[in-house]
Amino acid sequence: MDIRRKAIDEGFVILKEKGDMVTSIETVTHGNKTMQIDLYYDRPISGIEIPVLFKESEEIEKSQGNKTYSFKVANPGHLLILKYFAYNEADKNNKEKHLEDIKSLLNRYGGIDNFFSEFGDAIEDLFSEENYKLFKENIKSMVFSEMLRHW
């Protein structure tokens, strides 16, 4: 409840709650872009333990009005895994959002090959060698299938 009260007091919008726990908040960043922030407490996310996510996470700052907030965000390699599993678990109405997030993440780092060159180690640490290769191929297939669909 403390997170809920503080979020509201600081001008965040509560998007989702599960029981008495806030699971998602929203803020507006520079340029009036909305940013959704999902909150996790102690359960593994897509099989990744919270301590692993925090160990590899990066701290970023976002401003809202005249205040600056610090957030821990997942390593981009881990974020790709999370988005991949969210895509696979989503109903057909939400798959497009997760696919767009995946494509945006890959494009931000110069495409699939550059992304895996930079963050492949973080991904590989969570998979066996065989599953890492399968994961990479699945990501490539998703992106290329989407490209062909729009072509």
MDTraj code that builds the backbone (N, CA, C; nanometers):
import mdtraj as md
import numpy as np

residues = "MET ASP ILE ARG ARG LYS ALA ILE ASP GLU GLY PHE VAL ILE LEU LYS GLU LYS GLY ASP MET VAL THR SER ILE GLU THR VAL THR HIS GLY ASN LYS THR MET GLN ILE ASP LEU TYR TYR ASP ARG PRO ILE SER GLY ILE GLU ILE PRO VAL LEU PHE LYS GLU SER GLU GLU ILE GLU LYS SER GLN GLY ASN LYS THR TYR SER PHE LYS VAL ALA ASN PRO GLY HIS LEU LEU ILE LEU LYS TYR PHE ALA TYR ASN GLU ALA ASP LYS ASN ASN LYS GLU LYS HIS LEU GLU ASP ILE LYS SER LEU LEU ASN ARG TYR GLY GLY ILE ASP ASN PHE PHE SER GLU PHE GLY ASP ALA ILE GLU ASP LEU PHE SER GLU GLU ASN TYR LYS LEU PHE LYS GLU ASN ILE LYS SER MET VAL PHE SER GLU MET LEU ARG HIS TRP".split()
xyz = np.array([
    [0.0824, -0.1187, 0.0000],
    [0.0000, 0.0000, 0.0000],
    [0.0871, 0.1255, 0.0000],
    [0.2067, 0.1154, 0.0613],
    [0.2967, 0.2293, 0.0659],
    [0.3405, 0.2699, -0.0749],
    [0.3684, 0.1710, -0.1600],
    [0.4069, 0.2009, -0.2978],
    [0.2906, 0.2691, -0.3692],
    [0.1706, 0.2201, -0.3481],
    [0.0531, 0.2794, -0.4121],
    [0.0387, 0.4263, -0.3726],
    [0.0443, 0.4550, -0.2436],
    [0.0282, 0.5919, -0.1942],
    [0.1386, 0.6821, -0.2474],
    [0.2637, 0.6348, -0.2403],
    [0.3757, 0.7162, -0.2873],
    [0.3667, 0.7422, -0.4367],
    [0.3290, 0.6411, -0.5136],
    [0.3173, 0.6584, -0.6581],
    [0.2133, 0.7649, -0.6902],
    [0.0984, 0.7563, -0.6268],
    [-0.0079, 0.8547, -0.6506],
    [0.0365, 0.9933, -0.6051],
    [0.0991, 1.0008, -0.4867],
    [0.1475, 1.1308, -0.4362],
    [0.2468, 1.1956, -0.5312],
    [0.3258, 1.1153, -0.5995],
    [0.4285, 1.1680, -0.6898],
    [0.3780, 1.1873, -0.8327],
    [0.2499, 1.1628, -0.8558],
    [0.1920, 1.1908, -0.9866],
    [0.1938, 1.0753, -1.0854],
    [0.2282, 0.9562, -1.0392],
    [0.2229, 0.8393, -1.1273],
    [0.0790, 0.7897, -1.1355],
    [0.0460, 0.7275, -1.2449],
    [-0.0864, 0.6686, -1.2635],
    [-0.0745, 0.5196, -1.2359],
    [-0.1621, 0.4677, -1.1522],
    [-0.1640, 0.3251, -1.1225],
    [-0.2391, 0.2560, -1.2369],
    [-0.1706, 0.1666, -1.3082],
    [-0.2344, 0.0967, -1.4197],
    [-0.2943, -0.0364, -1.3783],
    [-0.2196, -0.1125, -1.2973],
    [-0.2669, -0.2465, -1.2593],
    [-0.2333, -0.2726, -1.1138],
    [-0.3209, -0.3495, -1.0515],
    [-0.2984, -0.3954, -0.9153],
    [-0.3393, -0.5413, -0.9070],
    [-0.2689, -0.6148, -0.8234],
    [-0.3055, -0.7550, -0.7986],
    [-0.3190, -0.7677, -0.6471],
    [-0.4410, -0.7807, -0.6026],
    [-0.4646, -0.7784, -0.4584],
    [-0.4308, -0.6399, -0.4072],
    [-0.3449, -0.6321, -0.3062],
    [-0.3056, -0.5010, -0.2550],
    [-0.1682, -0.4576, -0.3075],
    [-0.1171, -0.5271, -0.4105],
    [0.0143, -0.4921, -0.4661],
    [-0.0020, -0.4221, -0.6004],
    [0.0672, -0.3089, -0.6151],
    [0.0704, -0.2374, -0.7423],
    [0.1650, -0.3132, -0.8342],
    [0.1198, -0.3447, -0.9545],
    [0.2051, -0.4200, -1.0467],
    [0.2474, -0.3395, -1.1686],
    [0.1833, -0.2242, -1.1921],
    [0.2203, -0.1445, -1.3077],
    [0.1799, 0.0005, -1.2852],
    [0.2743, 0.0916, -1.3130],
    [0.2463, 0.2350, -1.3040],
    [0.2871, 0.3004, -1.4350],
    [0.2426, 0.4225, -1.4549],
    [0.2733, 0.4939, -1.5786],
    [0.3152, 0.6357, -1.5456],
    [0.4068, 0.6876, -1.6235],
    [0.4497, 0.8257, -1.6099],
    [0.4644, 0.8854, -1.7490],
    [0.4728, 1.0152, -1.7547],
    [0.4949, 1.0850, -1.8813],
    [0.6374, 1.1387, -1.8784],
    [0.7141, 1.1099, -1.9830],
    [0.8529, 1.1538, -1.9908],
    [0.8631, 1.2776, -2.0791],
    [0.9860, 1.3229, -2.0999],
    [1.0070, 1.4368, -2.1887],
    [0.9439, 1.4102, -2.3246],
    [0.8909, 1.5095, -2.3860],
    [0.8269, 1.4918, -2.5158],
    [0.6883, 1.4305, -2.5044],
    [0.6334, 1.4296, -2.3819],
    [0.4994, 1.3760, -2.3569],
    [0.4817, 1.2305, -2.3984],
    [0.5897, 1.1511, -2.3937],
    [0.5784, 1.0069, -2.4180],
    [0.5411, 0.9394, -2.2872],
    [0.4508, 0.8428, -2.2953],
    [0.4172, 0.7680, -2.1744],
    [0.5130, 0.6506, -2.1603],
    [0.5460, 0.6200, -2.0382],
    [0.6345, 0.5080, -2.0091],
    [0.5660, 0.4233, -1.9033],
    [0.5432, 0.2970, -1.9361],
    [0.4845, 0.2039, -1.8410],
    [0.5975, 0.1372, -1.7640],
    [0.5816, 0.1302, -1.6341],
    [0.6806, 0.0672, -1.5472],
    [0.6135, -0.0486, -1.4760],
    [0.6592, -0.1699, -1.5039],
    [0.6057, -0.2884, -1.4370],
    [0.6861, -0.3122, -1.3111],
    [0.6167, -0.3390, -1.2021],
    [0.6807, -0.3621, -1.0730],
    [0.6746, -0.5102, -1.0388],
    [0.7877, -0.5645, -0.9965],
    [0.7949, -0.7051, -0.9568],
    [0.8498, -0.7119, -0.8160],
    [0.8028, -0.8079, -0.7394],
    [0.8375, -0.8147, -0.5989],
    [0.9306, -0.9302, -0.5671],
    [0.8863, -1.0533, -0.5865],
    [0.9733, -1.1634, -0.5467],
    [0.9601, -1.2882, -0.6324],
    [0.8636, -1.2945, -0.7200],
    [0.8476, -1.4153, -0.8007],
    [0.9378, -1.4082, -0.9240],
    [0.9844, -1.5219, -0.9721],
    [1.0627, -1.5207, -1.0967],
    [0.9776, -1.4673, -1.2120],
    [1.0408, -1.4025, -1.3041],
    [0.9727, -1.3487, -1.4210],
    [1.0220, -1.4275, -1.5413],
    [0.9323, -1.4948, -1.6083],
    [0.9674, -1.5807, -1.7228],
    [1.0826, -1.6744, -1.6875],
    [1.0827, -1.7220, -1.5642],
    [1.1847, -1.8162, -1.5206],
    [1.3143, -1.7528, -1.4721],
    [1.3260, -1.6213, -1.4800],
    [1.4483, -1.5534, -1.4349],
    [1.4244, -1.5022, -1.2934],
    [1.5107, -1.5427, -1.2025],
    [1.4981, -1.5015, -1.0633],
    [1.5252, -1.3514, -1.0502],
    [1.4526, -1.2845, -0.9609],
    [1.4674, -1.1404, -0.9393],
    [1.6133, -1.1027, -0.9071],
    [1.6850, -1.1769, -0.8193],
    [1.8248, -1.1389, -0.7920],
    [1.9130, -1.1396, -0.9174],
    [1.8869, -1.2299, -1.0103],
    [1.9634, -1.2337, -1.1360],
    [1.9333, -1.1083, -1.2172],
    [1.8062, -1.0718, -1.2247],
    [1.7694, -0.9511, -1.2988],
    [1.8349, -0.8273, -1.2378],
    [1.8357, -0.8182, -1.1052],
    [1.8959, -0.7015, -1.0403],
    [2.0479, -0.6989, -1.0556],
    [2.1102, -0.8152, -1.0476],
    [2.2559, -0.8219, -1.0600],
    [2.3024, -0.7644, -1.1934],
    [2.2292, -0.7930, -1.2999],
    [2.2663, -0.7494, -1.4340],
    [2.1967, -0.6200, -1.4765],
    [2.1159, -0.5617, -1.3888],
    [2.0363, -0.4452, -1.4279],
    [2.1202, -0.3174, -1.4319],
    [2.0611, -0.2169, -1.4949],
    [2.1240, -0.0857, -1.5051],
    [2.0326, 0.0156, -1.4378],
    [2.0920, 0.1173, -1.3779],
    [2.0113, 0.2225, -1.3171],
    [1.9967, 0.3364, -1.4165],
    [1.8730, 0.3819, -1.4346],
    [1.8476, 0.4957, -1.5224],
    [1.7710, 0.6004, -1.4427],
    [1.7724, 0.7215, -1.4926],
    [1.6962, 0.8284, -1.4299],
    [1.5953, 0.8828, -1.5297],
    [1.4770, 0.9105, -1.4815],
    [1.3714, 0.9717, -1.5614],
    [1.3172, 1.0898, -1.4831],
    [1.2907, 1.1966, -1.5535],
    [1.2363, 1.3157, -1.4896],
    [1.0864, 1.3229, -1.5105],
    [1.0206, 1.3686, -1.4077],
    [0.8777, 1.3969, -1.4159],
    [0.8576, 1.5307, -1.3469],
    [0.8202, 1.6309, -1.4251],
    [0.8095, 1.7653, -1.3697],
    [0.9474, 1.8114, -1.3263],
    [0.9583, 1.8573, -1.2037],
    [1.0883, 1.9036, -1.1538],
    [1.1592, 1.7994, -1.0676],
    [1.1099, 1.6752, -1.0700],
    [1.1723, 1.5686, -0.9912],
    [1.2345, 1.4653, -1.0828],
    [1.3419, 1.4046, -1.0350],
    [1.4086, 1.2980, -1.1087],
    [1.3996, 1.1708, -1.0257],
    [1.3627, 1.0615, -1.0915],
    [1.3480, 0.9321, -1.0264],
    [1.4491, 0.8348, -1.0853],
    [1.5025, 0.7492, -1.0001],
    [1.5942, 0.6453, -1.0449],
    [1.5194, 0.5129, -1.0494],
    [1.5448, 0.4365, -1.1567],
    [1.4834, 0.3057, -1.1734],
    [1.5915, 0.2060, -1.2109],
    [1.5751, 0.0841, -1.1660],
    [1.6586, -0.0255, -1.2122],
    [1.5857, -0.0892, -1.3286],
    [1.6547, -0.1032, -1.4408],
    [1.5939, -0.1657, -1.5577],
    [1.6734, -0.2899, -1.5951],
    [1.6045, -0.3850, -1.6513],
    [1.6668, -0.5117, -1.6873],
    [1.7740, -0.4917, -1.7930],
    [1.8772, -0.5740, -1.7857],
    [1.9773, -0.5818, -1.8915],
    [1.9021, -0.6050, -2.0223],
    [1.9393, -0.5381, -2.1320],
    [1.8670, -0.5562, -2.2579],
    [1.8562, -0.7019, -2.3030],
    [1.9576, -0.7831, -2.2765],
    [1.9501, -0.9250, -2.3108],
    [1.8412, -0.9949, -2.2325],
    [1.8328, -0.9646, -2.1034],
    [1.7276, -1.0225, -2.0211],
    [1.5912, -0.9684, -2.0627],
    [1.5866, -0.8396, -2.0977],
    [1.4605, -0.7805, -2.1418],
    [1.4092, -0.8494, -2.2677],
    [1.4995, -0.8852, -2.3584],
    [1.4587, -0.9567, -2.4786],
    [1.3951, -1.0908, -2.4424],
    [1.4534, -1.1609, -2.3469],
    [1.3961, -1.2882, -2.3007],
    [1.2570, -1.2646, -2.2420],
    [1.2446, -1.1623, -2.1572],
    [1.1155, -1.1339, -2.0952],
    [1.0092, -1.1015, -2.1995],
    [1.0470, -1.0211, -2.2983],
    [0.9524, -0.9835, -2.4038],
    [0.9166, -1.1036, -2.4908],
    [1.0138, -1.1893, -2.5162],
    [0.9895, -1.3092, -2.5964],
    [0.8853, -1.3986, -2.5273],
    [0.9026, -1.4225, -2.3968],
    [0.8077, -1.5065, -2.3252],
    [0.6721, -1.4364, -2.3115],
    [0.6735, -1.3050, -2.2934],
    [0.5464, -1.2308, -2.2873],
    [0.4731, -1.2432, -2.4204],
    [0.5464, -1.2358, -2.5307],
    [0.4876, -1.2515, -2.6636],
    [0.4241, -1.3901, -2.6776],
    [0.4970, -1.4926, -2.6381],
    [0.4481, -1.6302, -2.6520],
    [0.3300, -1.6607, -2.5613],
    [0.3205, -1.5910, -2.4485],
    [0.2119, -1.6159, -2.3537],
    [0.0916, -1.5245, -2.3768],
    [0.1075, -1.4225, -2.4609],
    [0.0014, -1.3234, -2.4803],
    [-0.1104, -1.3774, -2.5684],
    [-0.2289, -1.3218, -2.5471],
    [-0.3368, -1.3542, -2.6395],
    [-0.3124, -1.2769, -2.7690],
    [-0.3877, -1.3089, -2.8712],
    [-0.3580, -1.2518, -3.0028],
    [-0.3715, -1.1003, -3.0049],
    [-0.4502, -1.0413, -2.9158],
    [-0.4654, -0.8962, -2.9120],
    [-0.3419, -0.8254, -2.8581],
    [-0.2612, -0.8937, -2.7787],
    [-0.1438, -0.8312, -2.7173],
    [-0.0121, -0.8726, -2.7814],
    [-0.0139, -0.9710, -2.8679],
    [0.1104, -1.0177, -2.9309],
    [0.1800, -0.9057, -3.0071],
    [0.1036, -0.8243, -3.0768],
    [0.1610, -0.7178, -3.1589],
    [0.2444, -0.6203, -3.0757],
    [0.1959, -0.5839, -2.9564],
    [0.2695, -0.4920, -2.8691],
    [0.4043, -0.5505, -2.8314],
    [0.4057, -0.6777, -2.7930],
    [0.5312, -0.7408, -2.7522],
    [0.6264, -0.7555, -2.8704],
    [0.5729, -0.7864, -2.9874],
    [0.6568, -0.7959, -3.1069],
    [0.7162, -0.6597, -3.1413],
    [0.6383, -0.5551, -3.1293],
    [0.6899, -0.4194, -3.1544],
    [0.7988, -0.3840, -3.0539],
    [0.7806, -0.4231, -2.9279],
    [0.8833, -0.3994, -2.8258],
    [1.0123, -0.4740, -2.8608],
    [1.0001, -0.5973, -2.9068],
    [1.1172, -0.6775, -2.9452],
    [1.1898, -0.6112, -3.0616],
    [1.1149, -0.5728, -3.1645],
    [1.1770, -0.5090, -3.2811],
    [1.2426, -0.3772, -3.2428],
    [1.1771, -0.2999, -3.1587],
    [1.2325, -0.1723, -3.1136],
    [1.3628, -0.1933, -3.0366],
    [1.3640, -0.2926, -2.9493],
    [1.4843, -0.3235, -2.8708],
    [1.5994, -0.3644, -2.9620],
    [1.5714, -0.4524, -3.0575],
    [1.6761, -0.4963, -3.1507],
    [1.7259, -0.3804, -3.2365],
    [1.6348, -0.2981, -3.2847],
    [1.6736, -0.1839, -3.3684],
    [1.7547, -0.0811, -3.2916],
    [1.7222, -0.0638, -3.1642],
    [1.7954, 0.0343, -3.0823],
    [1.9445, 0.0002, -3.0743],
    [1.9762, -0.1266, -3.0835],
    [2.1153, -0.1705, -3.0738],
    [2.1714, -0.2157, -3.2082],
    [2.1111, -0.1712, -3.3167],
    [2.1698, -0.1942, -3.4482],
    [2.1339, -0.3255, -3.5148],
    [2.0250, -0.3888, -3.4741],
    [1.9813, -0.5119, -3.5379],
    [2.0156, -0.6360, -3.4574],
    [1.9694, -0.7482, -3.5083],
    [1.9812, -0.8756, -3.4364],
    [2.1257, -0.9136, -3.4097],
    [2.2103, -0.9091, -3.5124],
    [2.3491, -0.9532, -3.4945],
    [2.4247, -0.8658, -3.3962],
    [2.4088, -0.7334, -3.4062],
    [2.4755, -0.6430, -3.3114],
    [2.4229, -0.6634, -3.1700],
    [2.2907, -0.6823, -3.1601],
    [2.2309, -0.7029, -3.0287],
    [2.2904, -0.8261, -2.9611],
    [2.2944, -0.9370, -3.0345],
    [2.3467, -1.0604, -2.9756],
    [2.4967, -1.0533, -2.9519],
    [2.5679, -0.9750, -3.0310],
    [2.7109, -0.9554, -3.0040],
    [2.7317, -0.8831, -2.8716],
    [2.6445, -0.7852, -2.8455],
    [2.6602, -0.7052, -2.7237],
    [2.6010, -0.7713, -2.5995],
    [2.4875, -0.8384, -2.6138],
    [2.4162, -0.8901, -2.4967],
    [2.3992, -1.0417, -2.4959],
    [2.4592, -1.1094, -2.5917],
    [2.4462, -1.2544, -2.6008],
    [2.4957, -1.3273, -2.4768],
    [2.6020, -1.2763, -2.4143],
    [2.6557, -1.3423, -2.2946],
    [2.5528, -1.3459, -2.1816],
    [2.4815, -1.2339, -2.1619],
    [2.3801, -1.2293, -2.0553],
    [2.2679, -1.3281, -2.0839],
    [2.2348, -1.3439, -2.2122],
    [2.1299, -1.4386, -2.2509],
    [2.1812, -1.5815, -2.2353],
    [2.3017, -1.6046, -2.2846],
    [2.3591, -1.7396, -2.2820],
    [2.3772, -1.7915, -2.1399],
    [2.4022, -1.7006, -2.0446],
    [2.4175, -1.7419, -1.9049],
    [2.2908, -1.8068, -1.8494],
    [2.1763, -1.7777, -1.9115],
    [2.0498, -1.8303, -1.8605],
    [2.0006, -1.9538, -1.9347],
    [2.0681, -1.9881, -2.0450],
    [2.0273, -2.1014, -2.1274],
    [2.1428, -2.1990, -2.1452],
    [2.1081, -2.3206, -2.1806],
    [2.2113, -2.4128, -2.2279],
    [2.2555, -2.3634, -2.3656],
    [2.3676, -2.4130, -2.4147],
    [2.4173, -2.3707, -2.5455],
    [2.3142, -2.3982, -2.6551],
    [2.2525, -2.5150, -2.6490],
    [2.1525, -2.5521, -2.7496],
    [2.0296, -2.4606, -2.7426],
    [1.9811, -2.4336, -2.6207],
    [1.8642, -2.3477, -2.6058],
    [1.8949, -2.2031, -2.6437],
    [2.0183, -2.1596, -2.6200],
    [2.0589, -2.0251, -2.6622],
    [2.0486, -2.0135, -2.8144],
    [2.0993, -2.1134, -2.8854],
    [2.0930, -2.1115, -3.0324],
    [1.9482, -2.1132, -3.0802],
    [1.8645, -2.1956, -3.0167],
    [1.7229, -2.2008, -3.0523],
    [1.6546, -2.0668, -3.0266],
    [1.6865, -2.0053, -2.9139],
    [1.6277, -1.8752, -2.8805],
    [1.6646, -1.7707, -2.9865],
    [1.7913, -1.7661, -3.0216],
    [1.8376, -1.6695, -3.1220],
    [1.7686, -1.6940, -3.2561],
    [1.7580, -1.8184, -3.2959],
    [1.6900, -1.8507, -3.4218],
    [1.5416, -1.8148, -3.4165],
    [1.4780, -1.8372, -3.3028],
    [1.3369, -1.8006, -3.2876],
    [1.3170, -1.6497, -3.2991],
    [1.4068, -1.5730, -3.2393],
    [1.3987, -1.4270, -3.2498],
    [1.4137, -1.3852, -3.3959],
    [1.5127, -1.4415, -3.4649],
    [1.5322, -1.4087, -3.6063],
    [1.4081, -1.4440, -3.6877],
    [1.3524, -1.5614, -3.6636],
    [1.2333, -1.6052, -3.7377],
    [1.1153, -1.5120, -3.7133],
    [1.0956, -1.4719, -3.5877],
    [0.9854, -1.3809, -3.5550],
    [0.9984, -1.2506, -3.6317],
    [1.1168, -1.1929, -3.6268],
    [1.1393, -1.0625, -3.6890],
    [1.1286, -1.0724, -3.8405],
    [1.1900, -1.1743, -3.8995],
    [1.1858, -1.1875, -4.0448],
    [1.0450, -1.2225, -4.0932],
    [0.9723, -1.3049, -4.0183],
    [0.8344, -1.3363, -4.0557],
    [0.7489, -1.2108, -4.0552],
    [0.7709, -1.1277, -3.9561],
    [0.6979, -1.0020, -3.9469],
    [0.7324, -0.9102, -4.0649],
    [0.8596, -0.9054, -4.1015],
    [0.9011, -0.8233, -4.2146],
    [0.8347, -0.8710, -4.3439],
    [0.8317, -1.0019, -4.3633],
    [0.7702, -1.0573, -4.4843],
    [0.6199, -1.0341, -4.4871],
    [0.5594, -1.0396, -4.3724],
    [0.4150, -1.0178, -4.3630],
    [0.3764, -0.8763, -4.4076],
    [0.4643, -0.7799, -4.3757],
    [0.4361, -0.6395, -4.4105],
    [0.4893, -0.6010, -4.5474],
    [0.5576, -0.6908, -4.6108],
    [0.6201, -0.6620, -4.7397],
    [0.5261, -0.6721, -4.8483],
])
top = md.Topology()
chain = top.add_chain()
for i, resn in enumerate(residues, 1):
    res = top.add_residue(resn, chain, resSeq=i)
    for name in ("N", "CA", "C"):
        top.add_atom(name, md.element.get_by_symbol(name[0]), res)
traj = md.Trajectory(xyz[None], top)
